[in-house]
Amino acid sequence: MDRPHGEPSAGQGPPPDPPPGRQQIRVFFLSDSTGISAETMGNAILLQFPDVAFERTLIPFITTVEEARGVVDVIDAAMAGGVVPLVFSTTAVTEIRDELHRSRAPIIDFFDLHLRPVEEILGRSGRRVAAQLHGMGDAERYNARMAAVEFALEHDDGQSLRALDKAEVVLLAPSRCGKTPTTMYLALQHGVLVANYPLVDEDLRSDELPRPVRGMRERCFGIVTTPRRLSEVRQQRRPGSAYSSLETCTQELRRARALFDAHRLPVVDSSARSVEEMSTVILQHLARKT
């Protein structure tokens, strides 16, 4: 039942190594759905403790009381060393939640913390069923997100111009500045039709926007980073090449910024923000234009 989550959420970075002789704190994210909400809210809290080392475990899709009992056994076993684990839960079904609360470890129950005040304000009880925020519960929203993902895949890195005019957002940046992760996050999480276009040497020698997006200035966003960060990322792909040299990265970023400034494009810095933060900045900008 103990299923570790392979990678931390984007923008949060890997858990730090524990200091010598110091034990990691076990952290469990529990959910009767995907666990994305439990991880997101739980990690937002854990980030406030940068000096503490955490060992994270995601246990999603807890759909029966029997599975909940197995989870309780796992959590209680983690207390054997005398260190109390942190347990974040977004399970909604009452029977499963009640079973999880039988654990000897205290449970930080996001669902209960937030649902009860809403019930009191509305004067009625919620359904208390498994959350479908990231599933197919809202078919229309789900279909919109999947269509946006298909659009993003087709228009990644300028590989297709078909129906490009339907893009709600066009991300422009030199290679390896973070266009694709931001594109996919906006598509998958928010259903935004996003295309991204790489600024190659020919584009950076011109004062004009690349021809395919020249008539879409109002939908364009520039992405930049630091020369050193860009060089490090490119070195992983083409080590020792002119493409990944600090000089090339510096020149490309300088020209890209000049292009963005000339056309008054909004710019986000991928070296200073996570994918989630970059996406939020873009969404806020879109909201102000509507």
Buried (B, 14 or more C-beta within 10 A) or exposed (E): BBEEBEEBBBBBEEBEEBEEEEEBBBBBBBBBBBBBBBBBBBBEEBEEEEEBBBBBBBBBEBBBBEBBBBBBEBBBEBBEEEEEBBBBBBBBBEEBBEBBBEBEBEBBBBBBEEBEEEEEEEEEEEEBEBBBEBEEEEEEBBEBBBEBBEBBBBBBEBEBBEEBEEBBBBBBBBBBBBBBBBBBBBBBBBBBBBBBBBBEEEBBEEEEBBEBBEEBEEBBBBBBBBBEBBBBBBBEEEEEEEBBBBEBBBBBBEBBBEBBEEBEBEBBBBBEBBBBBBBBBBBEEBEEEE
